[in-house]
Amino acid sequence: MLTLLRLDPVTRKRFARFRAIKRGWYALLILATATILSLFCELIANSRPIMVSYNGSWYFPAYRFMPMSAFGQSNEFGDEDEADYRRLKQEFAGTENWVLMPPIPFDPIENDLAHYDTPPPHPPDGRHILGTDSTGRDVLARLLYGFRISIFFALVVVLGSKIIGVGIGLMQGYLGGWFDMGSQRFVEIWSTLPFLYVVILLASIFEPSFALLVIVFIAFDWIGITYYMRTEAYREKAREYVQAARAMGASHFRVLFVHLLPNCLVPLVTTIPFAIIGGIFGLTALDFLGYGLPVPTPSWGQLVDQGLQSGNRGKLWLSLSPFVAIVATLSLVSLIGESVREAFDPRLYVRYE
C-alpha cells in the first residue's frame, strides 16, 4: 500500500505548487471544512435537540427516536409518539431540566404551518432566516442538507467513475492489441447512448433514489477519463522504467498500478474538480426536471423549481437562496480545478537541453 502511494519528486513538486497557489488552496480549505461540517447537519438544523438533561440524566436525541414517555409527556393516543421537544423546552423553563436545541431548530422535511396565518411560502423572519418553501419547510435547513447530498453524491460518482475509467484506460494503453480495439469500440458505442433518455426510462420503471442515480451517473461518467489514461499509458509504457520492471518479472498489475499510474496522474488529478462540478450540476438539473431524488428529499434543484413557478415569481428568497449556494459551491470547485491544472501543467517541469 505504501508503494502505491509513493509519489515521484515531480508529483510532489506539483502538489507543493498547488499549495502555493493561494486561491485554490483556500478554496480547498473552505470546501473541505464545509463538507466535514455537513456530516453533522443533524447538530446544526434539526427539530430534535442536541442534548436533553432530564432528572439528572443526559440524553442525545439528535440521531435517535425518543418517545414522549421518556420525558414524562403523554397524549390521548398513547406514549409511542416522539417527544415534542419545543413544548418540552417550555415546560422545563425555570427547572433544573433543560433542552439544548440546534441553531436552526427545524429539520429539512418539517412543515412549519401552525405558526403562520397565511399559506406558505413565508418570507424570511426571525423564525426562519431564509424563509420557508412552498410547503412551509425551512429553506436554510434544506440548503444545508442539500449541500451534503450534492457534494457526497458528486464525490461518490467521481470516485466510482474514475476507478472504472482509469483501470480500463490504463489496460487499453498498456495491453493494446485486441483488448484495446474491442474495448475502444465498446466505449464508442456506449458513449452514444442518450443519458437523459436513460434516466427518464429508469425513472418510469423504478422510483429514483440516491443509489440508482449514482449507478446511472457512474455508468456514463467513466468514459471520458479512459481516453486520457489510454493515451498516457501508450506513451509511458515505452519508457525505460516500465521495460525494466517487466524484465525483472513484475506482474501486469504491478506495472499498471505501481509504475504506470503514479506517472499518469496529471489528467486524472486535473479532471477530478471539474467532474465534481458536473456531478453537482447534473443532480441539480435532474431534481429541477423532476427526475432526481424523490420528494421530500432536500434538494437544490427542487428549490430552484419552486422559485421559478409562476405563483412564486415574487418570492425572491426561494430562487436566490439555492442560486447563491450553487454558485458559491461551483465557484470554489472551479478555483480548485484551475489551480490544480496550473500546478500540474507539464510544461513547468520540462527542460530543453
Sequence and secondary structure as in RCSB ss.txt:
>XXXX:A:sequence
MLTLLRLDPVTRKRFARFRAIKRGWYALLILATATILSLFCELIANSRPIMVSYNGSWYFPAYRFMPMSAFGQSN
EFGDEDEADYRRLKQEFAGTENWVLMPPIPFDPIENDLAHYDTPPPHPPDGRHILGTDSTGRDVLARLLYGFRIS
IFFALVVVLGSKIIGVGIGLMQGYLGGWFDMGSQRFVEIWSTLPFLYVVILLASIFEPSFALLVIVFIAFDWIGI
TYYMRTEAYREKAREYVQAARAMGASHFRVLFVHLLPNCLVPLVTTIPFAIIGGIFGLTALDFLGYGLPVPTPSW
GQLVDQGLQSGNRGKLWLSLSPFVAIVATLSLVSLIGESVREAFDPRLYVRYE
>XXXX:A:secstr
 HHHH   HHHHHHHHHHHH HHHHHHHHHHHHHHHHHTTGGGTB SS SEEEETTEEE GGGS  BGGGGT  B
TTBS SB  HHHHHHHHTTSS EEE  SB   TT    TT SS S     SSSTT B TTS BHHHHHHHHHHHH
HHHHHHHHHHHHHHHHHHHHHHHHH HHHHHHHHHHHHHHHTS HHHHHHHHHHHS   HHHHHHHHHHHHHHHH
HHHHHHHHHHHTTSHHHHHHHHTT  HHHIIIIIIGGGGHHHHHHHHHHHHHHHHHHHHHHHHHT SS TTS  H
HHHHHHHHSGGGTT HHHHHHHHHHHHHHHHHHHHHHHHHHHHT GGGG    
